[in-house]
Amino acid sequence: MALTLLDPAVSSTQVPNRTREFTPDLANNSTFGTMSIRRTLTNNTGSNITRLRFRIADVTTYPTSSTYADIRARTSGSVVVTVTGGGSSKTVQGTTLEEPPAQPNGGGINSTLSVTLGTPLANGASVPVSFLLGIQTTGTFRFLIIVEALP
């Protein structure tokens, strides 16, 4: 599986690859707003994929020191974004924070986010995905995921 920038013409920290919303959403563990990280996943397994999820292997979250951010994975919806190269648009699939277990504080290490595939993802095909993170405290952050897929 290859996970690449949604828009390879811009850096990983620029829109549409990463966006930042500053509106607080206290009920959803987003005191300082949210950040969306968007990537394109390409199936290079040699088989169709029927189920796709992402396991959080490392993330800066509670408890943190004064220099690290406390970020929490959240469920996100699909969104249409503009990419470079003539202003074309892509529909980016949202991810669902899986339960059980219940995730009242948002997702942390070992939580999983799934993508609903309407049809199997063929070998060589790609799907744009978005990871929504609630920001509880600001600072330097890490967010590392492992791709898990089923034929």
N, CA, C and O atoms as a GROMACS GRO file, in nm:
protein
  604
    1MET      N    1   0.085  -0.116   0.000
    1MET     CA    2   0.000   0.000   0.000
    1MET      C    3   0.089   0.123   0.000
    1MET      O    4   0.186   0.131   0.076
    2ALA      N    5   0.056   0.217  -0.085
    2ALA     CA    6   0.132   0.343  -0.090
    2ALA      C    7   0.042   0.455  -0.040
    2ALA      O    8  -0.071   0.470  -0.086
    3LEU      N    9   0.093   0.534   0.053
    3LEU     CA   10   0.021   0.648   0.107
    3LEU      C   11   0.102   0.772   0.068
    3LEU      O   12   0.213   0.793   0.118
    4THR      N   13   0.045   0.854  -0.021
    4THR     CA   14   0.116   0.970  -0.075
    4THR      C   15   0.035   1.097  -0.050
    4THR      O   16  -0.080   1.090  -0.007
    5LEU      N   17   0.095   1.211  -0.079
    5LEU     CA   18   0.026   1.338  -0.063
    5LEU      C   19  -0.097   1.343  -0.153
    5LEU      O   20  -0.095   1.293  -0.266
    6LEU      N   21  -0.203   1.404  -0.104
    6LEU     CA   22  -0.323   1.423  -0.186
    6LEU      C   23  -0.289   1.509  -0.307
    6LEU      O   24  -0.331   1.478  -0.419
    7ASP      N   25  -0.214   1.616  -0.285
    7ASP     CA   26  -0.172   1.706  -0.393
    7ASP      C   27  -0.019   1.711  -0.392
    7ASP      O   28   0.039   1.786  -0.314
    8PRO      N   29   0.046   1.631  -0.476
    8PRO     CA   30   0.191   1.624  -0.474
    8PRO      C   31   0.261   1.751  -0.522
    8PRO      O   32   0.383   1.762  -0.510
    9ALA      N   33   0.185   1.847  -0.576
    9ALA     CA   34   0.246   1.971  -0.625
    9ALA      C   35   0.274   2.070  -0.512
    9ALA      O   36   0.341   2.171  -0.534
   10VAL      N   37   0.224   2.042  -0.390
   10VAL     CA   38   0.250   2.130  -0.276
   10VAL      C   39   0.305   2.048  -0.160
   10VAL      O   40   0.295   1.925  -0.160
   11SER      N   41   0.364   2.116  -0.062
   11SER     CA   42   0.425   2.044   0.050
   11SER      C   43   0.320   1.978   0.139
   11SER      O   44   0.201   2.006   0.129
   12SER      N   45   0.367   1.890   0.226
   12SER     CA   46   0.277   1.816   0.315
   12SER      C   47   0.207   1.906   0.415
   12SER      O   48   0.104   1.868   0.471
   13THR      N   49   0.261   2.026   0.440
   13THR     CA   50   0.203   2.117   0.538
   13THR      C   51   0.109   2.219   0.477
   13THR      O   52   0.052   2.302   0.549
   14GLN      N   53   0.090   2.216   0.346
   14GLN     CA   54   0.005   2.314   0.278
   14GLN      C   55  -0.129   2.254   0.241
   14GLN      O   56  -0.145   2.133   0.228
   15VAL      N   57  -0.227   2.344   0.223
   15VAL     CA   58  -0.361   2.307   0.176
   15VAL      C   59  -0.346   2.253   0.034
   15VAL      O   60  -0.272   2.314  -0.043
   16PRO      N   61  -0.409   2.145  -0.005
   16PRO     CA   62  -0.510   2.067   0.065
   16PRO      C   63  -0.454   1.948   0.142
   16PRO      O   64  -0.532   1.871   0.199
   17ASN      N   65  -0.319   1.930   0.145
   17ASN     CA   66  -0.261   1.815   0.214
   17ASN      C   67  -0.279   1.821   0.366
   17ASN      O   68  -0.293   1.718   0.432
   18ARG      N   69  -0.280   1.942   0.418
   18ARG     CA   70  -0.307   1.960   0.561
   18ARG      C   71  -0.381   2.092   0.578
   18ARG      O   72  -0.341   2.194   0.522
   19THR      N   73  -0.489   2.089   0.655
   19THR     CA   74  -0.566   2.210   0.682
   19THR      C   75  -0.583   2.225   0.832
   19THR      O   76  -0.574   2.129   0.908
   20ARG      N   77  -0.607   2.348   0.873
   20ARG     CA   78  -0.624   2.379   1.016
   20ARG      C   79  -0.748   2.465   1.032
   20ARG      O   80  -0.763   2.567   0.964
   21GLU      N   81  -0.836   2.425   1.120
   21GLU     CA   82  -0.958   2.499   1.154
   21GLU      C   83  -0.945   2.540   1.300
   21GLU      O   84  -0.920   2.455   1.386
   22PHE      N   85  -0.962   2.669   1.329
   22PHE     CA   86  -0.937   2.720   1.463
   22PHE      C   87  -1.061   2.727   1.552
   22PHE      O   88  -1.050   2.765   1.668
   23THR      N   89  -1.178   2.691   1.500
   23THR     CA   90  -1.301   2.698   1.578
   23THR      C   91  -1.303   2.588   1.684
   23THR      O   92  -1.292   2.470   1.651
   24PRO      N   93  -1.316   2.626   1.812
   24PRO     CA   94  -1.321   2.525   1.918
   24PRO      C   95  -1.445   2.436   1.906
   24PRO      O   96  -1.551   2.482   1.863
   25ASP      N   97  -1.431   2.310   1.943
   25ASP     CA   98  -1.541   2.214   1.947
   25ASP      C   99  -1.518   2.130   2.072
   25ASP      O  100  -1.472   2.016   2.064
   26LEU      N  101  -1.552   2.188   2.187
   26LEU     CA  102  -1.521   2.126   2.316
   26LEU      C  103  -1.582   1.988   2.331
   26LEU      O  104  -1.521   1.898   2.388
   27ALA      N  105  -1.704   1.970   2.279
   27ALA     CA  106  -1.773   1.842   2.293
   27ALA      C  107  -1.702   1.729   2.218
   27ALA      O  108  -1.724   1.611   2.247
   28ASN      N  109  -1.616   1.765   2.123
   28ASN     CA  110  -1.546   1.664   2.043
   28ASN      C  111  -1.394   1.670   2.059
   28ASN      O  112  -1.320   1.643   1.965
   29ASN      N  113  -1.350   1.706   2.180
   29ASN     CA  114  -1.206   1.704   2.211
   29ASN      C  115  -1.124   1.789   2.117
   29ASN      O  116  -1.019   1.747   2.068
   30SER      N  117  -1.172   1.910   2.091
   30SER     CA  118  -1.105   2.001   1.999
   30SER      C  119  -1.103   2.142   2.056
   30SER      O  120  -1.155   2.235   1.994
   31THR      N  121  -1.043   2.159   2.172
   31THR     CA  122  -1.038   2.288   2.240
   31THR      C  123  -0.978   2.396   2.152
   31THR      O  124  -1.023   2.510   2.152
   32PHE      N  125  -0.874   2.360   2.075
   32PHE     CA  126  -0.806   2.456   1.988
   32PHE      C  127  -0.835   2.428   1.840
   32PHE      O  128  -0.753   2.458   1.754
   33GLY      N  129  -0.951   2.371   1.811
   33GLY     CA  130  -0.990   2.346   1.673
   33GLY      C  131  -0.946   2.209   1.624
   33GLY      O  132  -0.924   2.117   1.703
   34THR      N  133  -0.934   2.197   1.493
   34THR     CA  134  -0.901   2.069   1.431
   34THR      C  135  -0.792   2.085   1.325
   34THR      O  136  -0.763   2.195   1.279
   35MET      N  137  -0.735   1.973   1.289
   35MET     CA  138  -0.640   1.965   1.179
   35MET      C  139  -0.680   1.844   1.095
   35MET      O  140  -0.709   1.737   1.149
   36SER      N  141  -0.681   1.862   0.965
   36SER     CA  142  -0.708   1.751   0.873
   36SER      C  143  -0.581   1.720   0.797
   36SER      O  144  -0.517   1.808   0.741
   37ILE      N  145  -0.546   1.592   0.795
   37ILE     CA  146  -0.432   1.544   0.716
   37ILE      C  147  -0.491   1.460   0.605
   37ILE      O  148  -0.563   1.364   0.630
   38ARG      N  149  -0.460   1.498   0.480
   38ARG     CA  150  -0.520   1.431   0.364
   38ARG      C  151  -0.412   1.363   0.281
   38ARG      O  152  -0.309   1.422   0.250
   39ARG      N  153  -0.440   1.239   0.246
   39ARG     CA  154  -0.346   1.159   0.168
   39ARG      C  155  -0.421   1.076   0.064
   39ARG      O  156  -0.543   1.063   0.071
   40THR      N  157  -0.346   1.022  -0.033
   40THR     CA  158  -0.401   0.930  -0.132
   40THR      C  159  -0.342   0.792  -0.107
   40THR      O  160  -0.220   0.776  -0.101
   41LEU      N  161  -0.429   0.693  -0.091
   41LEU     CA  162  -0.386   0.556  -0.070
   41LEU      C  163  -0.400   0.481  -0.202
   41LEU      O  164  -0.508   0.482  -0.262
   42THR      N  165  -0.293   0.418  -0.246
   42THR     CA  166  -0.295   0.339  -0.369
   42THR      C  167  -0.276   0.192  -0.335
   42THR      O  168  -0.184   0.154  -0.263
   43ASN      N  169  -0.366   0.111  -0.388
   43ASN     CA  170  -0.360  -0.034  -0.367
   43ASN      C  171  -0.257  -0.094  -0.461
   43ASN      O  172  -0.279  -0.098  -0.582
   44ASN      N  173  -0.147  -0.140  -0.408
   44ASN     CA  174  -0.046  -0.209  -0.489
   44ASN      C  175  -0.020  -0.350  -0.434
   44ASN      O  176   0.091  -0.402  -0.441
   45THR      N  177  -0.128  -0.412  -0.380
   45THR     CA  178  -0.117  -0.544  -0.320
   45THR      C  179  -0.125  -0.658  -0.420
   45THR      O  180  -0.086  -0.771  -0.390
   46GLY      N  181  -0.177  -0.630  -0.539
   46GLY     CA  182  -0.198  -0.736  -0.637
   46GLY      C  183  -0.338  -0.796  -0.630
   46GLY      O  184  -0.374  -0.880  -0.712
   47SER      N  185  -0.419  -0.753  -0.532
   47SER     CA  186  -0.555  -0.803  -0.514
   47SER      C  187  -0.650  -0.686  -0.488
   47SER      O  188  -0.608  -0.576  -0.455
   48ASN      N  189  -0.780  -0.714  -0.503
   48ASN     CA  190  -0.880  -0.615  -0.463
   48ASN      C  191  -0.882  -0.604  -0.311
   48ASN      O  192  -0.851  -0.699  -0.241
   49ILE      N  193  -0.919  -0.486  -0.262
   49ILE     CA  194  -0.932  -0.464  -0.117
   49ILE      C  195  -1.079  -0.435  -0.089
   49ILE      O  196  -1.140  -0.349  -0.153
   50THR      N  197  -1.136  -0.506   0.009
   50THR     CA  198  -1.276  -0.486   0.045
   50THR      C  199  -1.293  -0.409   0.175
   50THR      O  200  -1.398  -0.349   0.199
   51ARG      N  201  -1.190  -0.411   0.258
   51ARG     CA  202  -1.196  -0.340   0.388
   51ARG      C  203  -1.064  -0.268   0.409
   51ARG      O  204  -0.956  -0.324   0.387
   52LEU      N  205  -1.075  -0.142   0.454
   52LEU     CA  206  -0.956  -0.059   0.470
   52LEU      C  207  -0.965   0.016   0.602
   52LEU      O  208  -1.066   0.081   0.632
   53ARG      N  209  -0.859   0.005   0.680
   53ARG     CA  210  -0.855   0.083   0.804
   53ARG      C  211  -0.711   0.121   0.835
   53ARG      O  212  -0.616   0.066   0.779
   54PHE      N  213  -0.699   0.216   0.926
   54PHE     CA  214  -0.571   0.273   0.964
   54PHE      C  215  -0.557   0.265   1.115
   54PHE      O  216  -0.644   0.315   1.188
   55ARG      N  217  -0.449   0.203   1.163
   55ARG     CA  218  -0.425   0.190   1.306
   55ARG      C  219  -0.325   0.298   1.349
   55ARG      O  220  -0.220   0.315   1.286
   56ILE      N  221  -0.359   0.370   1.455
   56ILE     CA  222  -0.271   0.475   1.505
   56ILE      C  223  -0.159   0.406   1.585
   56ILE      O  224  -0.183   0.347   1.690
   57ALA      N  225  -0.037   0.416   1.532
   57ALA     CA  226   0.078   0.352   1.595
   57ALA      C  227   0.152   0.447   1.688
   57ALA      O  228   0.215   0.403   1.784
   58ASP      N  229   0.145   0.576   1.660
   58ASP     CA  230   0.209   0.676   1.744
   58ASP      C  231   0.137   0.808   1.726
   58ASP      O  232   0.101   0.846   1.614
   59VAL      N  233   0.116   0.878   1.836
   59VAL     CA  234   0.050   1.008   1.832
   59VAL      C  235   0.085   1.083   1.960
   59VAL      O  236   0.097   1.022   2.067
   60THR      N  237   0.103   1.213   1.948
   60THR     CA  238   0.123   1.291   2.070
   60THR      C  239  -0.016   1.320   2.126
   60THR      O  240  -0.097   1.385   2.060
   61THR      N  241  -0.042   1.272   2.245
   61THR     CA  242  -0.173   1.287   2.306
   61THR      C  243  -0.154   1.295   2.457
   61THR      O  244  -0.041   1.300   2.505
   62TYR      N  245  -0.262   1.296   2.531
   62TYR     CA  246  -0.257   1.310   2.676
   62TYR      C  247  -0.183   1.194   2.740
   62TYR      O  248  -0.202   1.081   2.695
   63PRO      N  249  -0.101   1.214   2.839
   63PRO     CA  250  -0.051   1.342   2.889
   63PRO      C  251   0.066   1.390   2.805
   63PRO      O  252   0.146   1.309   2.757
   64THR      N  253   0.078   1.520   2.786
   64THR     CA  254   0.187   1.575   2.707
   64THR      C  255   0.269   1.672   2.790
   64THR      O  256   0.226   1.718   2.896
   65SER      N  257   0.387   1.703   2.740
   65SER     CA  258   0.469   1.806   2.803
   65SER      C  259   0.429   1.941   2.743
   65SER      O  260   0.342   1.947   2.656
   66SER      N  261   0.490   2.046   2.788
   66SER     CA  262   0.452   2.180   2.742
   66SER      C  263   0.489   2.206   2.596
   66SER      O  264   0.440   2.302   2.539
   67THR      N  265   0.574   2.124   2.535
   67THR     CA  266   0.615   2.149   2.396
   67THR      C  267   0.541   2.062   2.295
   67THR      O  268   0.549   2.087   2.174
   68TYR      N  269   0.469   1.959   2.342
   68TYR     CA  270   0.401   1.869   2.249
   68TYR      C  271   0.251   1.890   2.250
   68TYR      O  272   0.191   1.920   2.354
   69ALA      N  273   0.192   1.874   2.133
   69ALA     CA  274   0.047   1.889   2.119
   69ALA      C  275  -0.024   1.766   2.173
   69ALA      O  276   0.030   1.655   2.173
   70ASP      N  277  -0.144   1.787   2.219
   70ASP     CA  278  -0.236   1.679   2.257
   70ASP      C  279  -0.339   1.674   2.146
   70ASP      O  280  -0.430   1.757   2.141
   71ILE      N  281  -0.326   1.575   2.056
   71ILE     CA  282  -0.420   1.562   1.945
   71ILE      C  283  -0.494   1.429   1.959
   71ILE      O  284  -0.440   1.331   2.009
   72ARG      N  285  -0.620   1.428   1.913
   72ARG     CA  286  -0.706   1.310   1.925
   72ARG      C  287  -0.776   1.284   1.792
   72ARG      O  288  -0.832   1.375   1.732
   73ALA      N  289  -0.772   1.161   1.747
   73ALA     CA  290  -0.839   1.124   1.622
   73ALA      C  291  -0.990   1.136   1.638
   73ALA      O  292  -1.046   1.102   1.743
   74ARG      N  293  -1.056   1.183   1.533
   74ARG     CA  294  -1.201   1.199   1.530
   74ARG      C  295  -1.257   1.142   1.400
   74ARG      O  296  -1.184   1.122   1.303
   75THR      N  297  -1.386   1.116   1.400
   75THR     CA  298  -1.456   1.077   1.278
   75THR      C  299  -1.468   1.200   1.188
   75THR      O  300  -1.494   1.310   1.237
   76SER      N  301  -1.449   1.181   1.059
   76SER     CA  302  -1.462   1.292   0.964
   76SER      C  303  -1.552   1.252   0.849
   76SER      O  304  -1.565   1.134   0.816
   77GLY      N  305  -1.614   1.351   0.787
   77GLY     CA  306  -1.697   1.327   0.670
   77GLY      C  307  -1.618   1.348   0.542
   77GLY      O  308  -1.506   1.398   0.545
   78SER      N  309  -1.678   1.309   0.432
   78SER     CA  310  -1.615   1.332   0.302
   78SER      C  311  -1.621   1.480   0.268
   78SER      O  312  -1.712   1.550   0.310
   79VAL      N  313  -1.523   1.526   0.191
   79VAL     CA  314  -1.515   1.667   0.153
   79VAL      C  315  -1.457   1.677   0.012
   79VAL      O  316  -1.374   1.595  -0.028
   80VAL      N  317  -1.503   1.777  -0.062
   80VAL     CA  318  -1.449   1.803  -0.195
   80VAL      C  319  -1.346   1.914  -0.182
   80VAL      O  320  -1.375   2.020  -0.126
   81VAL      N  321  -1.224   1.891  -0.232
   81VAL     CA  322  -1.116   1.988  -0.223
   81VAL      C  323  -1.060   2.019  -0.361
   81VAL      O  324  -1.070   1.937  -0.453
   82THR      N  325  -1.002   2.136  -0.374
   82THR     CA  326  -0.939   2.178  -0.499
   82THR      C  327  -0.790   2.146  -0.492
   82THR      O  328  -0.725   2.175  -0.391
   83VAL      N  329  -0.738   2.087  -0.598
   83VAL     CA  330  -0.596   2.057  -0.606
   83VAL      C  331  -0.535   2.139  -0.719
   83VAL      O  332  -0.606   2.191  -0.805
   84THR      N  333  -0.402   2.151  -0.717
   84THR     CA  334  -0.335   2.230  -0.821
   84THR      C  335  -0.347   2.160  -0.955
   84THR      O  336  -0.389   2.045  -0.964
   85GLY      N  337  -0.309   2.232  -1.058
   85GLY     CA  338  -0.316   2.174  -1.192
   85GLY      C  339  -0.452   2.200  -1.255
   85GLY      O  340  -0.526   2.106  -1.284
   86GLY      N  341  -0.484   2.326  -1.276
   86GLY     CA  342  -0.610   2.362  -1.341
   86GLY      C  343  -0.726   2.372  -1.245
   86GLY      O  344  -0.841   2.385  -1.288
   87GLY      N  345  -0.700   2.367  -1.116
   87GLY     CA  346  -0.808   2.383  -1.018
   87GLY      C  347  -0.904   2.267  -1.016
   87GLY      O  348  -1.021   2.285  -0.984
   88SER      N  349  -0.856   2.147  -1.048
   88SER     CA  350  -0.945   2.031  -1.046
   88SER      C  351  -0.984   1.998  -0.902
   88SER      O  352  -0.918   2.043  -0.808
   89SER      N  353  -1.089   1.922  -0.886
   89SER     CA  354  -1.135   1.888  -0.751
   89SER      C  355  -1.133   1.737  -0.731
   89SER      O  356  -1.141   1.659  -0.826
   90LYS      N  357  -1.120   1.699  -0.603
   90LYS     CA  358  -1.123   1.558  -0.564
   90LYS      C  359  -1.216   1.544  -0.446
   90LYS      O  360  -1.221   1.630  -0.359
   91THR      N  361  -1.289   1.434  -0.443
   91THR     CA  362  -1.369   1.401  -0.325
   91THR      C  363  -1.281   1.316  -0.235
   91THR      O  364  -1.236   1.208  -0.273
   92VAL      N  365  -1.258   1.367  -0.114
   92VAL     CA  366  -1.173   1.300  -0.017
   92VAL      C  367  -1.263   1.227   0.081
   92VAL      O  368  -1.351   1.288   0.142
   93GLN      N  369  -1.241   1.097   0.097
   93GLN     CA  370  -1.323   1.014   0.186
   93GLN      C  371  -1.288   1.042   0.332
   93GLN      O  372  -1.171   1.048   0.369
   94GLY      N  373  -1.390   1.058   0.413
   94GLY     CA  374  -1.370   1.073   0.556
   94GLY      C  375  -1.339   0.938   0.618
   94GLY      O  376  -1.358   0.834   0.556
   95THR      N  377  -1.292   0.941   0.742
   95THR     CA  378  -1.262   0.819   0.815
   95THR      C  379  -1.348   0.814   0.940
   95THR      O  380  -1.386   0.918   0.995
   96THR      N  381  -1.379   0.694   0.985
   96THR     CA  382  -1.463   0.672   1.104
   96THR      C  383  -1.379   0.615   1.216
   96THR      O  384  -1.313   0.512   1.200
   97LEU      N  385  -1.381   0.683   1.330
   97LEU     CA  386  -1.314   0.632   1.449
   97LEU      C  387  -1.392   0.512   1.498
   97LEU      O  388  -1.508   0.525   1.538
   98GLU      N  389  -1.330   0.394   1.494
   98GLU     CA  390  -1.403   0.270   1.522
   98GLU      C  391  -1.425   0.249   1.672
   98GLU      O  392  -1.342   0.283   1.755
   99GLU      N  393  -1.541   0.192   1.701
   99GLU     CA  394  -1.578   0.152   1.837
   99GLU      C  395  -1.637   0.012   1.826
   99GLU      O  396  -1.692  -0.018   1.720
  100PRO      N  397  -1.631  -0.078   1.924
  100PRO     CA  398  -1.573  -0.056   2.055
  100PRO      C  399  -1.422  -0.061   2.049
  100PRO      O  400  -1.366  -0.104   1.948
  101PRO      N  401  -1.354  -0.018   2.152
  101PRO     CA  402  -1.414   0.036   2.274
  101PRO      C  403  -1.464   0.176   2.251
  101PRO      O  404  -1.430   0.240   2.152
  102ALA      N  405  -1.546   0.224   2.344
  102ALA     CA  406  -1.597   0.361   2.336
  102ALA      C  407  -1.478   0.457   2.335
  102ALA      O  408  -1.377   0.432   2.401
  103GLN      N  409  -1.490   0.566   2.261
  103GLN     CA  410  -1.380   0.661   2.245
  103GLN      C  411  -1.425   0.802   2.290
  103GLN      O  412  -1.419   0.895   2.210
  104PRO      N  413  -1.468   0.819   2.416
  104PRO     CA  414  -1.521   0.949   2.458
  104PRO      C  415  -1.417   1.061   2.457
  104PRO      O  416  -1.454   1.178   2.452
  105ASN      N  417  -1.289   1.028   2.461
  105ASN     CA  418  -1.184   1.129   2.459
  105ASN      C  419  -1.116   1.140   2.323
  105ASN      O  420  -1.011   1.204   2.312
  106GLY      N  421  -1.174   1.078   2.221
  106GLY     CA  422  -1.111   1.075   2.089
  106GLY      C  423  -1.013   0.960   2.083
  106GLY      O  424  -0.981   0.898   2.184
  107GLY      N  425  -0.964   0.933   1.963
  107GLY     CA  426  -0.876   0.819   1.943
  107GLY      C  427  -0.731   0.850   1.974
  107GLY      O  428  -0.682   0.959   1.944
  108GLY      N  429  -0.664   0.754   2.034
  108GLY     CA  430  -0.522   0.766   2.066
  108GLY      C  431  -0.447   0.646   2.011
  108GLY      O  432  -0.489   0.586   1.912
  109ILE      N  433  -0.338   0.612   2.075
  109ILE     CA  434  -0.255   0.501   2.030
  109ILE      C  435  -0.338   0.372   2.026
  109ILE      O  436  -0.410   0.340   2.120
  110ASN      N  437  -0.326   0.299   1.915
  110ASN     CA  438  -0.392   0.172   1.887
  110ASN      C  439  -0.539   0.186   1.848
  110ASN      O  440  -0.606   0.086   1.824
  111SER      N  441  -0.591   0.308   1.841
  111SER     CA  442  -0.726   0.327   1.786
  111SER      C  443  -0.721   0.302   1.636
  111SER      O  444  -0.615   0.309   1.575
  112THR      N  445  -0.837   0.272   1.578
  112THR     CA  446  -0.843   0.251   1.434
  112THR      C  447  -0.945   0.343   1.370
  112THR      O  448  -1.048   0.376   1.428
  113LEU      N  449  -0.913   0.384   1.248
  113LEU     CA  450  -1.000   0.467   1.165
  113LEU      C  451  -1.029   0.387   1.039
  113LEU      O  452  -0.936   0.334   0.977
  114SER      N  453  -1.156   0.376   1.001
  114SER     CA  454  -1.190   0.297   0.882
  114SER      C  455  -1.243   0.388   0.772
  114SER      O  456  -1.290   0.499   0.796
  115VAL      N  457  -1.235   0.337   0.651
  115VAL     CA  458  -1.288   0.403   0.532
  115VAL      C  459  -1.394   0.312   0.473
  115VAL      O  460  -1.371   0.192   0.457
  116THR      N  461  -1.509   0.367   0.441
  116THR     CA  462  -1.614   0.289   0.377
  116THR      C  463  -1.587   0.286   0.227
  116THR      O  464  -1.587   0.390   0.161
  117LEU      N  465  -1.565   0.166   0.175
  117LEU     CA  466  -1.544   0.148   0.031
  117LEU      C  467  -1.675   0.102  -0.030
  117LEU      O  468  -1.726  -0.004   0.006
  118GLY      N  469  -1.730   0.179  -0.123
  118GLY     CA  470  -1.855   0.141  -0.188
  118GLY      C  471  -1.840   0.014  -0.270
  118GLY      O  472  -1.931  -0.069  -0.276
  119THR      N  473  -1.725   0.000  -0.334
  119THR     CA  474  -1.691  -0.119  -0.411
  119THR      C  475  -1.547  -0.156  -0.376
  119THR      O  476  -1.473  -0.071  -0.326
  120PRO      N  477  -1.506  -0.279  -0.401
  120PRO     CA  478  -1.367  -0.315  -0.372
  120PRO      C  479  -1.269  -0.222  -0.445
  120PRO      O  480  -1.293  -0.181  -0.559
  121LEU      N  481  -1.160  -0.190  -0.378
  121LEU     CA  482  -1.055  -0.107  -0.437
  121LEU      C  483  -0.963  -0.199  -0.517
  121LEU      O  484  -0.891  -0.282  -0.461
  122ALA      N  485  -0.967  -0.183  -0.649
  122ALA     CA  486  -0.890  -0.270  -0.738
  122ALA      C  487  -0.741  -0.246  -0.724
  122ALA      O  488  -0.697  -0.139  -0.682
  123ASN      N  489  -0.663  -0.348  -0.759
  123ASN     CA  490  -0.518  -0.331  -0.762
  123ASN      C  491  -0.483  -0.217  -0.856
  123ASN      O  492  -0.531  -0.213  -0.969
  124GLY      N  493  -0.400  -0.125  -0.811
  124GLY     CA  494  -0.361  -0.008  -0.891
  124GLY      C  495  -0.451   0.112  -0.872
  124GLY      O  496  -0.415   0.222  -0.913
  125ALA      N  497  -0.569   0.093  -0.811
  125ALA     CA  498  -0.662   0.204  -0.789
  125ALA      C  499  -0.624   0.280  -0.662
  125ALA      O  500  -0.553   0.230  -0.575
  126SER      N  501  -0.674   0.404  -0.654
  126SER     CA  502  -0.644   0.491  -0.541
  126SER      C  503  -0.770   0.545  -0.479
  126SER      O  504  -0.875   0.552  -0.543
  127VAL      N  505  -0.760   0.584  -0.351
  127VAL     CA  506  -0.869   0.649  -0.281
  127VAL      C  507  -0.809   0.761  -0.196
  127VAL      O  508  -0.718   0.737  -0.117
  128PRO      N  509  -0.860   0.885  -0.211
  128PRO     CA  510  -0.815   0.994  -0.125
  128PRO      C  511  -0.884   0.983   0.011
  128PRO      O  512  -1.005   0.960   0.018
  129VAL      N  513  -0.807   0.999   0.121
  129VAL     CA  514  -0.862   0.986   0.256
  129VAL      C  515  -0.820   1.106   0.342
  129VAL      O  516  -0.719   1.171   0.316
  130SER      N  517  -0.902   1.132   0.444
  130SER     CA  518  -0.876   1.244   0.534
  130SER      C  519  -0.879   1.194   0.678
  130SER      O  520  -0.966   1.117   0.717
  131PHE      N  521  -0.781   1.239   0.757
  131PHE     CA  522  -0.774   1.208   0.898
  131PHE      C  523  -0.799   1.337   0.975
  131PHE      O  524  -0.722   1.432   0.962
  132LEU      N  525  -0.906   1.340   1.055
  132LEU     CA  526  -0.941   1.459   1.131
  132LEU      C  527  -0.890   1.443   1.273
  132LEU      O  528  -0.917   1.342   1.339
  133LEU      N  529  -0.817   1.541   1.321
  133LEU     CA  530  -0.758   1.537   1.455
  133LEU      C  531  -0.807   1.656   1.536
  133LEU      O  532  -0.795   1.771   1.493
  134GLY      N  533  -0.861   1.629   1.654
  134GLY     CA  534  -0.899   1.734   1.746
  134GLY      C  535  -0.774   1.780   1.821
  134GLY      O  536  -0.691   1.698   1.860
  135ILE      N  537  -0.761   1.910   1.840
  135ILE     CA  538  -0.643   1.966   1.907
  135ILE      C  539  -0.682   2.012   2.046
  135ILE      O  540  -0.758   2.108   2.062
  136GLN      N  541  -0.633   1.944   2.147
  136GLN     CA  542  -0.660   1.980   2.287
  136GLN      C  543  -0.557   2.078   2.341
  136GLN      O  544  -0.592   2.169   2.416
  137THR      N  545  -0.430   2.060   2.304
  137THR     CA  546  -0.326   2.158   2.333
  137THR      C  547  -0.238   2.169   2.210
  137THR      O  548  -0.222   2.073   2.135
  138THR      N  549  -0.180   2.286   2.190
  138THR     CA  550  -0.099   2.310   2.071
  138THR      C  551   0.047   2.276   2.099
  138THR      O  552   0.089   2.266   2.214
  139GLY      N  553   0.123   2.259   1.992
  139GLY     CA  554   0.266   2.229   2.003
  139GLY      C  555   0.310   2.138   1.889
  139GLY      O  556   0.236   2.117   1.793
  140THR      N  557   0.427   2.086   1.901
  140THR     CA  558   0.481   1.991   1.804
  140THR      C  559   0.403   1.861   1.815
  140THR      O  560   0.368   1.818   1.925
  141PHE      N  561   0.376   1.797   1.700
  141PHE     CA  562   0.296   1.674   1.707
  141PHE      C  563   0.355   1.563   1.623
  141PHE      O  564   0.436   1.587   1.532
  142ARG      N  565   0.314   1.440   1.654
  142ARG     CA  566   0.342   1.321   1.576
  142ARG      C  567   0.209   1.251   1.550
  142ARG      O  568   0.123   1.245   1.638
  143PHE      N  569   0.194   1.197   1.430
  143PHE     CA  570   0.076   1.118   1.396
  143PHE      C  571   0.122   1.012   1.297
  143PHE      O  572   0.147   1.043   1.180
  144LEU      N  573   0.132   0.889   1.343
  144LEU     CA  574   0.182   0.779   1.262
  144LEU      C  575   0.076   0.670   1.255
  144LEU      O  576   0.025   0.625   1.358
  145ILE      N  577   0.043   0.629   1.133
  145ILE     CA  578  -0.058   0.525   1.115
  145ILE      C  579   0.000   0.407   1.039
  145ILE      O  580   0.098   0.420   0.966
  146ILE      N  581  -0.064   0.292   1.058
  146ILE     CA  582  -0.032   0.170   0.984
  146ILE      C  583  -0.156   0.133   0.905
  146ILE      O  584  -0.266   0.129   0.960
  147VAL      N  585  -0.139   0.107   0.777
  147VAL     CA  586  -0.250   0.069   0.690
  147VAL      C  587  -0.281  -0.079   0.711
  147VAL      O  588  -0.191  -0.162   0.710
  148GLU      N  589  -0.409  -0.111   0.729
  148GLU     CA  590  -0.456  -0.248   0.739
  148GLU      C  591  -0.564  -0.269   0.633
  148GLU      O  592  -0.653  -0.185   0.618
  149ALA      N  593  -0.557  -0.378   0.559
  149ALA     CA  594  -0.653  -0.403   0.451
  149ALA      C  595  -0.687  -0.549   0.444
  149ALA      O  596  -0.607  -0.635   0.479
  150LEU      N  597  -0.810  -0.577   0.398
  150LEU     CA  598  -0.855  -0.715   0.377
  150LEU      C  599  -0.896  -0.735   0.230
  150LEU      O  600  -0.954  -0.646   0.168
  151PRO      N  601  -0.867  -0.852   0.177
  151PRO     CA  602  -0.908  -0.880   0.037
  151PRO      C  603  -1.057  -0.904   0.028
  151PRO      O  604  -1.109  -0.928  -0.081
   0.00000   0.00000   0.00000
